[in-house]
């Protein structure tokens, strides 16, 4: 991604795999959602720690202060 490396937590199943279809669409939706959350939070003056907690809810492990 242009925003950097993103590690996603994808649940494992006993048979097959669970890979959301929206991630297969060239990852544009996921990237746009992440950028919108970070940009909106930044514009609203949300702290970088709270932004990190927000992106954790999106399934991303960690976002650094410099990435925000």
Residue frames as a rotation matrix with the C-alpha (Angstrom) as fourth column:
UNK 1
0.574 0.819 0.000 0.00
0.819 -0.574 0.000 0.00
0.000 0.000 -1.000 0.00
UNK 2
0.141 -0.482 0.865 1.03
0.319 -0.805 -0.500 3.58
0.937 0.346 0.040 -0.41
UNK 3
0.687 0.205 0.697 0.47
-0.519 -0.533 0.669 4.10
0.508 -0.821 -0.260 3.32
UNK 4
-0.295 -0.851 0.435 3.08
-0.954 0.237 -0.182 1.45
0.052 -0.469 -0.882 4.19
UNK 5
-0.731 -0.036 -0.681 3.08
-0.107 0.992 0.062 -2.20
0.674 0.118 -0.730 5.19
UNK 6
-0.077 0.788 0.611 -0.14
-0.985 -0.154 0.073 -3.42
0.152 -0.597 0.788 6.78
UNK 7
-0.956 -0.172 -0.239 -0.47
-0.126 0.972 -0.198 -6.72
0.266 -0.159 -0.951 8.62
UNK 8
-0.086 0.992 0.094 -3.99
-0.866 -0.121 0.485 -8.09
0.493 -0.040 0.869 8.65
UNK 9
-0.779 -0.044 0.625 -5.27
-0.449 0.735 -0.508 -10.64
-0.437 -0.677 -0.593 11.14
UNK 10
-0.130 0.710 -0.692 -7.24
-0.870 0.254 0.424 -13.16
0.476 0.656 0.585 9.06
UNK 11
0.165 0.240 0.957 -8.91
-0.801 0.598 -0.012 -16.01
-0.575 -0.765 0.290 10.97
UNK 12
-0.742 -0.453 -0.494 -7.88
-0.648 0.673 0.356 -19.52
0.171 0.584 -0.793 9.99
UNK 13
0.419 0.899 0.130 -10.40
-0.904 0.426 -0.032 -22.26
-0.084 -0.104 0.991 9.33
UNK 14
0.054 -0.372 0.927 -9.91
-0.284 0.884 0.371 -26.02
-0.957 -0.283 -0.058 9.56
UNK 15
-0.050 0.003 0.999 -10.87
0.845 0.534 0.041 -26.46
-0.533 0.846 -0.029 5.92
UNK 16
0.383 0.164 0.909 -10.11
0.800 -0.551 -0.238 -23.85
0.462 0.818 -0.342 3.30
UNK 17
-0.724 -0.618 -0.306 -9.46
0.690 -0.650 -0.319 -20.25
-0.002 -0.442 0.897 4.18
UNK 18
0.502 0.824 -0.264 -11.30
0.813 -0.553 -0.182 -17.08
-0.296 -0.123 -0.947 5.02
UNK 19
-0.722 -0.686 -0.090 -10.09
0.580 -0.671 0.461 -14.29
-0.377 0.281 0.883 2.79
UNK 20
0.085 0.860 -0.503 -12.60
0.270 -0.506 -0.819 -11.44
-0.959 -0.066 -0.275 2.40
UNK 21
0.274 0.129 0.953 -13.61
0.948 0.131 -0.290 -10.73
-0.162 0.983 -0.087 -1.18
UNK 22
0.987 0.160 0.026 -13.21
0.162 -0.974 -0.161 -6.98
-0.001 0.163 -0.987 -0.71
UNK 23
0.371 -0.922 -0.109 -9.47
-0.262 -0.217 0.940 -7.49
-0.891 -0.320 -0.323 -0.19
UNK 24
-0.094 -0.390 0.916 -9.19
0.697 0.631 0.341 -9.14
-0.711 0.670 0.212 -3.57
UNK 25
0.757 0.444 0.480 -10.36
0.654 -0.525 -0.545 -6.01
0.010 0.726 -0.687 -5.39
UNK 26
0.157 -0.843 0.514 -6.79
0.538 -0.363 -0.761 -4.73
0.828 0.396 0.396 -5.65
UNK 27
-0.217 -0.225 -0.950 -7.02
0.976 -0.018 -0.219 -3.74
0.032 -0.974 0.223 -1.99
UNK 28
-0.636 -0.018 0.772 -8.40
0.265 -0.944 0.197 -0.34
0.725 0.330 0.605 -2.95
UNK 29
0.421 0.882 0.210 -11.35
0.031 -0.245 0.969 -0.39
0.906 -0.402 -0.131 -0.59
UNK 30
0.601 -0.251 -0.759 -9.24
0.792 0.317 0.522 -1.36
0.110 -0.915 0.389 2.40
UNK 31
-0.505 -0.862 0.040 -6.67
0.858 -0.506 -0.086 1.30
0.094 -0.009 0.996 1.59
UNK 32
-0.411 0.431 0.803 -9.32
0.096 -0.856 0.508 3.98
0.906 0.286 0.311 1.09
UNK 33
0.681 0.693 -0.235 -11.01
0.265 0.066 0.962 3.07
0.682 -0.718 -0.139 4.37
UNK 34
0.257 -0.685 -0.682 -7.72
0.964 0.127 0.235 3.23
-0.074 -0.718 0.693 6.26
UNK 35
-0.714 -0.556 0.426 -6.76
0.618 -0.786 0.012 6.58
0.328 0.272 0.905 4.72
UNK 36
-0.037 0.790 0.613 -10.19
0.042 -0.611 0.790 8.03
0.998 0.055 -0.010 5.47
UNK 37
0.748 0.293 -0.595 -10.09
0.554 0.219 0.804 6.95
0.365 -0.931 0.002 9.11
UNK 38
-0.080 -0.882 -0.464 -6.59
0.976 -0.164 0.144 8.32
-0.203 -0.441 0.874 9.64
UNK 39
-0.706 -0.202 0.679 -7.22
0.475 -0.846 0.242 11.56
0.526 0.493 0.693 7.72
UNK 40
0.263 0.893 0.366 -10.53
0.118 -0.406 0.906 12.28
0.957 -0.195 -0.212 9.44
UNK 41
0.673 -0.073 -0.736 -9.04
0.732 0.214 0.647 11.54
0.110 -0.974 0.197 12.85
UNK 42
-0.419 -0.906 -0.064 -6.08
0.907 -0.421 0.014 13.81
-0.039 -0.052 0.998 12.12
UNK 43
-0.539 0.272 0.797 -8.33
0.246 -0.854 0.458 16.65
0.806 0.443 0.393 11.00
UNK 44
0.571 0.819 0.056 -10.47
0.108 -0.142 0.984 16.27
0.814 -0.556 -0.170 14.14
UNK 45
0.066 -0.661 0.747 -7.36
-0.781 -0.500 -0.374 16.47
0.621 -0.559 -0.550 16.34
UNK 46
0.963 0.269 0.018 -7.51
-0.232 0.794 0.561 12.88
0.137 -0.545 0.827 17.60
UNK 47
0.287 -0.909 0.301 -4.30
-0.802 -0.056 0.594 11.77
-0.524 -0.412 -0.746 19.32
UNK 48
-0.172 -0.450 -0.876 -2.02
-0.870 0.487 -0.079 9.28
0.462 0.749 -0.476 17.56
UNK 49
-0.940 -0.129 0.315 -2.65
-0.290 0.788 -0.543 6.72
-0.179 -0.602 -0.778 20.32
UNK 50
-0.109 0.977 0.184 -6.39
-0.282 0.147 -0.948 6.89
-0.953 -0.156 0.259 19.71
UNK 51
0.323 0.141 -0.936 -5.83
-0.944 -0.022 -0.329 6.63
-0.067 0.990 0.126 15.95
UNK 52
-0.711 -0.639 -0.295 -3.78
-0.635 0.763 -0.123 3.48
0.303 0.100 -0.948 16.63
UNK 53
-0.721 0.518 0.459 -6.73
-0.084 0.592 -0.801 2.05
-0.687 -0.617 -0.384 18.58
UNK 54
0.256 0.847 -0.465 -9.11
-0.635 -0.215 -0.742 2.94
-0.728 0.486 0.483 15.74
UNK 55
0.073 -0.278 -0.958 -7.05
-0.947 0.283 -0.154 1.14
0.314 0.918 -0.242 13.11
UNK 56
-0.909 -0.319 0.270 -6.73
-0.401 0.845 -0.353 -1.87
-0.115 -0.429 -0.896 15.43
UNK 57
-0.166 0.938 0.305 -10.52
-0.238 0.262 -0.935 -2.15
-0.957 -0.227 0.180 15.17
UNK 58
0.515 0.281 -0.810 -10.08
-0.831 -0.067 -0.552 -2.32
-0.209 0.957 0.199 11.40
UNK 59
0.972 -0.131 0.197 -7.80
0.141 0.989 -0.037 -5.34
-0.190 0.064 0.980 11.87
UNK 60
0.473 -0.857 0.204 -4.44
0.033 -0.214 -0.976 -3.61
0.881 0.468 -0.073 11.55
UNK 61
0.283 -0.404 -0.870 -1.89
0.879 0.471 0.067 -4.35
0.383 -0.784 0.488 14.25
UNK 62
0.154 -0.388 -0.909 -0.14
0.674 -0.631 0.383 -1.01
-0.722 -0.672 0.164 14.62
UNK 63
0.561 -0.083 0.824 0.27
0.640 -0.589 -0.494 2.36
0.526 0.804 -0.277 12.99
UNK 64
-0.279 -0.791 -0.544 3.18
0.959 -0.257 -0.119 4.57
-0.046 -0.555 0.831 13.97
UNK 65
0.234 0.308 -0.922 3.06
0.421 -0.887 -0.190 8.28
-0.876 -0.344 -0.337 14.76
UNK 66
-0.618 -0.561 -0.551 4.94
-0.241 -0.532 0.812 9.08
-0.749 0.634 0.194 11.57
UNK 67
-0.844 0.381 0.377 2.42
0.531 0.497 0.686 7.13
0.074 0.780 -0.622 9.47
UNK 68
0.187 0.913 -0.363 -0.43
0.898 -0.309 -0.313 9.17
-0.398 -0.267 -0.878 11.01
